[in-house]
Amino acid sequence: DQIRADQLRRVEGKLGRLSPRERELVESLTVQIMNKFLHEPTLRMKRAAAGPSGPAYAGAVQHLFGIGEEPG
C-alpha cells in the first residue's frame, strides 16, 4: 500500500487540481486495483502455506518481498 500511495502522490501534480470527491475516487480506484491484483496470489499463498511445503513457501515469500529485512 505504501508503494501505491507513493505513486499516487507522484502523479498528483499531473492530475491537476482535483476536488475532494475526485481525489477520493482516484484513491479508491488505486486501492481497488491493488486489491484485485493481489487477491488470487494471496489465496494461493494461503493454500500453499497450509500444505506440507508451507515453510518453504513462507521463506520464498519473505525473500521475494524483503519481509523482515532492513530497508536498503
TADA-V756117 format. One line per field, one symbol per residue. phi: phi as a letter, one per 30 degrees, with the letter a starting at -180 (. if undefined). psi: psi as a letter, one per 20 degrees, with the letter a starting at -180 (. if undefined). burial: + if it has 9 or more other C-alpha atoms within 8 Angstrom, else -. A space follows every 10 residues. Layout:
# TADA-V756117
phi=???
psi=???
burial=???
This chain:
# TADA-V756117
phi=.ddedddddd cedddidcde ddddddeded dddddddced eddddddddd ddcedddddd deddcidicd ea
psi=hggggghghh ighhiaoqrh gggggggggh ggggghhigg hgghggghhi ahjghggggg ggghjkpjqp q.
burial=---+---+-- ---------- --+---+--+ +--+------ ----+--++- --++--++-- ++-------- --
